[in-house]
Amino acid sequence: MKFSKILKDYTDLESSAVDRIVLREDCVEIQFKTSKHVYKYDIKDENWGNSLQECLDNKESLGKFLNNSIKQGNLELISKILP
């Protein structure tokens, strides 16, 4: 299995819902605190990475941002992985 380059690895997030986010060149991997799985999403919005950074910088709800991204079709689930 080949992995694309990591652009940003977000750990130590101030979130009650999200443990880690790995932003890659072609996708994003999210590990929620309530699951041992890593969820891999295709990014459908080319500005999504910038929007994620704005959310973090403004200390907005990360769980709400991710949920809205999925509902709006900006993120599309590719796979669920048990690391």
C-alpha positions in Angstrom: 0.0 0.0 0.0 1.4 3.4 -1.0 0.8 6.5 1.0 0.8 10.0 -0.3 2.9 12.8 1.3 1.8 14.2 4.7 1.1 17.9 4.5 0.2 18.4 8.1 -0.2 16.1 11.1 -2.6 17.6 13.8 -2.2 16.0 17.2 -2.9 17.3 20.7 -6.1 18.9 19.4 -8.4 20.8 21.7 -11.4 18.7 20.7 -13.7 16.4 22.7 -14.4 14.5 19.5 -11.2 14.3 17.4 -7.9 12.7 18.5 -5.8 13.2 15.3 -6.0 14.5 11.8 -3.5 13.7 9.1 -3.8 15.9 6.0 -2.2 14.2 3.0 -1.8 15.4 -0.6 -4.8 13.4 -1.8 -6.9 12.7 1.3 -7.4 13.3 5.0 -7.2 10.6 7.8 -9.3 11.3 10.9 -9.2 9.4 14.2 -12.1 10.2 16.5 -11.8 9.7 20.3 -14.8 7.4 20.3 -13.3 4.9 17.9 -10.1 2.9 17.4 -10.5 3.2 13.6 -8.9 5.7 11.3 -11.4 7.1 8.8 -9.9 8.0 5.4 -11.7 10.7 3.4 -11.3 12.0 -0.2 -11.3 15.8 -0.1 -13.8 17.2 -2.6 -13.1 20.9 -1.8 -9.7 22.2 -2.8 -9.8 24.8 -0.1 -10.7 22.4 2.7 -7.3 22.3 4.2 -7.3 26.1 4.6 -10.8 25.9 6.1 -9.6 23.3 8.6 -6.7 25.5 9.6 -9.1 28.5 10.1 -11.3 26.4 12.2 -8.4 25.4 14.5 -6.9 29.0 14.6 -10.3 30.4 15.6 -10.8 27.6 18.2 -14.2 26.7 16.6 -15.8 23.3 17.1 -13.7 20.8 15.2 -16.4 18.0 15.4 -19.0 20.4 14.0 -16.7 21.5 11.2 -16.0 17.8 10.2 -19.6 16.8 10.5 -20.6 19.8 8.2 -17.8 18.9 5.8 -19.2 15.4 5.5 -22.8 16.5 5.2 -22.0 19.1 2.5 -20.0 16.6 0.5 -16.6 18.2 1.0 -15.3 14.9 2.5 -16.2 11.5 1.1 -15.4 8.3 3.0 -12.9 6.1 1.3 -12.2 3.5 4.0 -12.2 2.7 7.7 -8.9 1.3 8.9 -8.0 -0.4 12.1 -4.4 0.6 12.7 
